[in-house]
Amino acid sequence: MHSLIGLHPTIVDGVIAVVVCALIFLSTWLNWDSSPVSMRATIVLTLLVALPLFWRQRYPLAVLAFMTPAVTLFVHMGVPEGVWATNAWWFSLYSAGAYGQGRRRDVVRTVCVIILAALIVKKGILDDFYGLEVNRMLVSGILIFSNAVLVFVAWWFGDTVRIRREREQQLAERTVQLEAEREENARRAVLDERVRIARELHDVVAHHVSVMGVQAGAARRVLTKDPQSATEALTAIEATSRQAVLELHRLLGFLRQPDEPSALAPQPSLRELDDLVTQMREAGLPVEVCVEGEERTLPPGVDLSAYRIVQEALTNTLKHAGKAQTRVHIHYTEGALDLEVIDDGRSTAQEFAQERGGNGLIGMRERVSLLGGRLQTGYQPGIGFSVRAHLPLGKDAL
């Protein structure tokens, strides 16, 4: 029934109005012998009482305000129809509470209840029951009390239905909002994952391709003069390319396994720093490594970010400073890991400005920011380019 009313409120209200009108006519016809009112007046009064129910959901307060004087007039003129006219009024009172809005709802209901209460008191005590026996007055008192109970029930039931409907509407709106938030979070998660994968691809491809480019250039220059050195350079290019392909295969393999997000590959760490330094030295970049403090197992995010920062700094040095003397300084402290990569090359200020907008340094900043650390990069004439990163270890550091 509730779903039918929700889907076809106009049809249902029309049926209710017609049924109430028919019941009033039937009750009046059964008691017509005692009617002091003409047939024409009875028909008009019945239509005034019953037909407004057709608009009880669309204009509930107006319907109640209209039906109150209509029912008052109906009862005052003595149409012998029984109780259906007052039943229609109870229904309009309920509808005002269930569908009325704002502060006017309570004002209109209160005024209409007072008007009908005055009618019942006048009709029941002043007119019909004045001077009658005690038992008759007791019956009238019960009648007045029962009408008061009906007023309370119609008022309370209307408020209950309205409150429940408003709560259901709020829950529906909240469900839609939560669904939109879920979709937005999913979209952001996909975007964040794409950014992370793009950063990993950049770190893998840019490093290995830069190393291969430098080694290829060295091989070309000594190809005719020193075939042995050229062969060594080409061998290093071959090894570097194989490593790049292997890491790309691992990364793409992860993309084919969406159910295993924790197995993000590649996942290099500072334990592989020696291999990285060896690779850079083979490419012609003299690198020195200095480790201070007690080495320990780092959180995976810190370990990966530290390796990528050093890798990107060395790659940038190889591209922009050539065979500059480079020093990698790693300092373990109680609550953080400090990194410093500095070279004594002669990179120009223009090259530095271009590199600041590149994906490499942007990726560094993102990694450091994600860990809540600090990143400092700068070029000092006569000294070189330096990258300094401070990475907090967090509570999960071992």
C-alpha positions in Angstrom: 0.0 0.0 0.0 2.8 2.4 0.9 4.6 1.8 -2.4 1.3 2.2 -4.3 0.7 5.6 -2.6 4.3 6.6 -3.4 4.0 5.6 -7.1 0.4 7.0 -7.8 -0.5 9.5 -5.1 -3.0 11.4 -7.3 -4.9 8.2 -8.3 -5.0 6.9 -4.7 -6.2 10.2 -3.3 -8.9 10.4 -6.0 -10.1 6.9 -5.1 -10.2 7.9 -1.4 -12.2 11.1 -2.2 -14.7 9.1 -4.3 -15.1 6.4 -1.7 -15.6 8.9 1.2 -18.1 10.8 -0.9 -20.0 7.6 -1.7 -20.1 6.5 2.0 -21.5 9.9 3.0 -24.2 9.7 0.4 -25.0 6.1 1.4 -25.2 7.0 5.1 -27.3 10.1 4.3 -29.7 8.0 2.2 -30.2 5.4 4.9 -31.1 8.1 7.4 -32.9 10.4 5.0 -36.2 10.3 6.8 -34.8 12.4 9.6 -33.0 14.9 7.4 -33.8 18.6 7.9 -31.7 19.5 4.8 -32.8 19.4 1.2 -31.2 17.0 -1.3 -29.5 19.7 -3.2 -27.9 21.2 -0.1 -26.9 17.7 1.1 -25.1 17.0 -2.2 -23.2 20.3 -2.1 -22.2 19.8 1.5 -21.0 16.3 0.8 -18.9 17.4 -2.1 -17.4 20.2 0.0 -16.4 17.7 2.7 -15.2 14.7 0.5 -13.7 16.0 -2.7 -10.9 18.1 -1.1 -9.2 14.8 -0.1 -8.2 14.6 -3.8 -5.6 17.2 -3.1 -4.6 16.1 0.5 -1.0 15.3 -0.4 -0.3 18.2 -2.7 -1.9 20.9 -0.6 -2.4 19.3 2.8 -2.7 22.5 4.9 -5.1 24.1 2.5 -7.3 21.0 2.4 -7.5 20.9 6.2 -8.2 24.6 6.4 -11.0 24.2 3.8 -12.5 21.1 5.3 -12.7 22.4 8.8 -15.4 25.0 8.1 -17.0 22.6 5.6 -17.4 19.9 8.2 -18.5 22.4 10.8 -21.3 23.6 8.4 -22.1 20.0 7.6 -22.6 19.0 11.2 -24.3 22.3 12.2 -27.0 21.9 9.5 -27.8 18.4 10.9 -27.2 16.3 7.8 -28.0 12.7 9.1 -25.1 10.9 7.6 -23.5 9.3 10.7 -19.7 9.6 11.2 -18.2 9.7 7.7 -17.9 13.5 7.5 -15.9 13.7 10.7 -13.9 10.7 9.6 -12.9 12.6 6.5 -11.8 15.5 8.7 -9.6 13.1 10.8 -8.0 12.0 7.6 -7.3 15.6 6.5 -5.8 16.3 10.0 -3.5 13.2 9.6 -2.6 14.3 6.0 -1.6 17.8 7.2 0.8 16.3 9.7 2.2 13.8 7.3 2.7 16.0 4.3 2.6 19.6 5.6 5.8 21.6 5.7 7.3 24.4 7.9 5.9 26.1 11.0 2.5 26.8 9.4 1.8 23.0 9.7 1.4 23.2 13.5 -0.4 26.6 13.4 -3.0 25.4 10.9 -3.6 22.2 12.7 -4.0 23.9 16.1 -6.5 26.4 14.8 -8.5 23.8 13.0 -8.6 21.5 16.1 -9.8 24.4 18.3 -12.6 25.2 15.8 -13.8 21.5 15.7 -13.5 21.2 19.4 -15.7 24.2 19.9 -18.2 22.7 17.5 -18.2 19.4 19.4 -18.7 21.1 22.8 -21.5 23.3 21.5 -23.2 20.4 19.7 -22.7 17.9 22.5 -23.4 20.0 25.6 -25.0 23.3 24.9 -27.5 22.1 22.3 -28.3 18.5 22.7 -27.5 17.5 26.2 -28.4 20.6 28.3 -30.7 19.5 31.1 -30.6 15.8 30.4 -30.1 13.0 32.8 -26.8 12.2 34.4 -26.2 9.0 32.4 -26.9 10.9 29.1 -24.3 13.6 30.1 -21.9 10.8 30.9 -22.3 9.5 27.4 -21.7 12.9 25.9 -18.6 13.2 28.0 -17.3 9.9 26.7 -18.0 11.1 23.2 -16.0 14.3 23.7 -13.2 12.3 25.3 -13.1 9.9 22.4 -13.0 12.7 19.9 -10.0 14.2 21.8 -8.3 10.8 21.6 -8.9 10.7 17.9 -7.4 14.2 17.5 -4.3 13.1 19.4 -4.0 9.8 17.3 -4.4 11.6 14.0 -1.9 14.3 15.0 0.6 11.8 16.4 0.3 9.4 13.5 0.7 12.2 10.9 3.9 13.4 12.6 5.2 9.8 12.8 4.7 9.2 9.1 6.3 12.5 8.2 9.3 12.0 10.4 9.9 8.5 9.0 9.6 9.7 5.5 12.0 12.5 6.1 14.5 10.0 7.6 14.1 7.7 4.7 14.8 10.6 2.4 17.8 11.7 4.3 19.1 8.1 4.3 18.6 7.9 0.5 20.4 11.2 0.0 23.2 10.0 2.3 23.4 6.8 0.3 23.7 8.8 -2.9 26.4 11.0 -1.3 28.3 8.0 0.0 28.2 6.4 -3.4 29.5 9.5 -5.0 32.3 9.7 -2.4 33.1 6.1 -3.0 33.3 6.6 -6.8 35.5 9.8 -6.2 37.8 7.9 -3.9 38.1 5.1 -6.4 38.9 7.6 -9.1 41.5 9.2 -6.9 43.0 5.8 -6.1 43.2 5.0 -9.7 44.8 8.4 -10.4 47.3 8.0 -7.6 48.2 4.5 -8.8 48.8 5.8 -12.3 51.0 8.6 -10.9 53.0 6.1 -8.9 53.4 3.7 -11.9 54.4 6.6 -14.1 57.0 7.6 -11.6 58.3 4.1 -11.4 58.4 3.9 -15.2 60.3 7.2 -15.4 62.8 6.1 -12.8 63.4 2.8 -14.6 63.5 4.0 -18.1 65.2 7.4 -17.6 68.1 5.9 -15.6 68.9 3.0 -17.9 68.4 4.9 -21.1 70.6 7.8 -19.8 73.3 5.3 -18.9 73.1 3.5 -22.2 73.3 6.9 -24.0 76.5 7.9 -22.2 78.0 4.5 -22.8 77.1 4.5 -26.5 78.6 7.9 -26.9 81.9 6.7 -25.3 81.9 3.6 -27.5 81.4 5.7 -30.6 84.4 7.9 -29.7 86.8 5.1 -29.1 85.4 2.6 -31.6 88.4 3.0 -34.1 91.1 4.1 -31.6 90.5 1.6 -28.8 88.3 -1.3 -29.8 88.8 -3.0 -26.4 87.2 0.0 -24.6 84.5 0.2 -27.1 83.7 -3.5 -26.6 83.5 -2.9 -22.8 81.2 0.0 -23.3 79.0 -2.1 -25.7 79.0 -4.9 -23.2 77.8 -2.5 -20.4 75.1 -1.2 -22.8 73.9 -4.8 -23.3 73.8 -5.5 -19.6 72.1 -2.2 -18.8 69.4 -2.8 -21.5 68.7 -6.3 -20.2 68.3 -4.9 -16.7 65.9 -2.2 -18.0 63.9 -4.8 -19.8 63.8 -7.1 -16.7 62.5 -4.3 -14.5 59.9 -3.2 -17.1 58.7 -6.8 -17.3 58.4 -6.9 -13.5 56.5 -3.7 -13.5 54.1 -4.6 -16.4 53.6 -8.0 -14.7 52.3 -6.2 -11.7 49.9 -4.3 -13.9 48.4 -7.6 -15.1 47.7 -8.6 -11.5 45.2 -6.1 -10.1 44.4 -8.4 -7.1 47.9 -8.1 -5.7 48.5 -4.4 -5.0 51.1 -5.1 -2.3 53.4 -6.7 -4.7 54.3 -3.5 -6.6 57.4 -4.1 -8.7 60.2 -3.2 -9.1 61.0 -2.6 -5.4 64.7 -1.8 -5.3 66.3 -0.7 -2.0 69.5 0.7 -0.6 70.8 -2.9 -0.4 71.2 -2.6 -4.2 73.1 0.7 -4.0 76.4 -1.0 -4.7 75.1 -2.4 -8.0 73.8 1.1 -8.9 77.1 2.7 -8.1 79.0 0.0 -10.1 76.7 0.7 -13.1 77.3 4.4 -12.9 81.1 3.9 -12.6 81.0 1.7 -15.7 79.2 4.5 -17.5 82.1 6.8 -16.6 80.8 8.6 -13.6 83.2 8.5 -10.6 81.0 7.9 -7.6 82.1 7.8 -3.9 79.8 6.4 -1.2 79.9 7.3 2.5 77.6 5.7 5.0 77.4 7.0 8.6 75.4 5.7 11.5 74.1 2.2 12.3 72.6 0.6 9.2 69.1 -0.9 9.8 66.1 -2.3 8.0 64.1 0.6 6.7 60.4 0.8 6.1 59.7 -0.3 2.5 58.4 3.1 1.4 61.5 4.9 2.8 63.9 2.3 1.4 62.4 2.5 -2.1 62.2 6.3 -2.1 65.8 6.6 -0.8 67.1 4.3 -3.7 65.1 6.2 -6.3 66.3 9.6 -5.0 69.9 8.5 -5.2 69.3 6.9 -8.6 67.7 10.0 -10.0 70.4 12.3 -8.6 73.2 10.2 -10.2 71.3 10.0 -13.5 70.9 13.8 -13.6 74.6 14.2 -12.8 75.6 11.9 -15.6 73.4 13.7 -18.1 74.2 17.3 -17.1 77.7 17.2 -15.4 79.4 14.5 -17.4 82.2 12.7 -15.6 82.1 14.9 -12.5 83.3 13.6 -9.2 80.2 12.6 -7.3 79.8 11.8 -3.6 76.8 9.9 -2.1 76.4 10.5 1.6 74.0 8.3 3.6 73.4 9.1 7.3 71.3 6.9 9.5 70.0 8.7 12.6 67.6 7.5 15.3 64.4 8.7 13.6 65.4 9.6 10.1 67.5 8.9 7.0 69.5 11.7 5.5 70.7 11.6 1.9 73.1 13.8 0.1 74.3 13.5 -3.5 76.7 16.3 -4.6 78.9 16.6 -7.7 81.7 19.1 -8.6 80.6 19.4 -12.2 80.0 22.6 -14.1 76.3 22.4 -14.9 75.0 25.8 -16.1 72.3 27.7 -14.4 70.1 27.2 -17.5 70.5 23.4 -17.3 69.6 23.5 -13.7 66.5 25.6 -14.4 65.4 23.2 -17.1 65.9 20.2 -14.8 63.9 21.7 -12.0 60.8 21.4 -14.2 61.6 17.9 -15.2 59.8 14.7 -14.0 62.9 13.6 -12.1 63.0 16.3 -9.5 59.2 16.4 -9.4 59.2 12.7 -8.6 61.7 13.3 -5.8 59.6 16.0 -4.3 56.5 13.8 -4.4 58.3 10.9 -2.7 59.7 13.1 0.0 56.4 14.8 0.6 54.6 11.5 0.8 56.9 10.5 3.6 56.6 13.8 5.4 60.3 14.7 4.8 62.2 17.6 3.2 64.0 18.0 -0.1 66.6 20.6 -1.0 68.1 20.9 -4.4 70.5 23.6 -5.6 73.3 24.7 -7.9 76.2 26.6 -6.5 78.7 28.1 -9.0 82.1 26.5 -8.6 80.8 23.7 -6.3 78.2 21.8 -8.3 74.6 20.5 -8.0 73.5 19.0 -4.8 70.4 17.0 -3.7 69.6 16.7 0.0 66.7 14.7 1.4 65.6 14.1 4.9 63.3 11.1 5.3 61.6 10.4 8.6 61.5 6.7 9.4 58.2 6.7 11.2 56.9 4.4 14.0 57.2 1.3 11.8 60.9 1.6 11.3 62.8 -1.4 12.6 
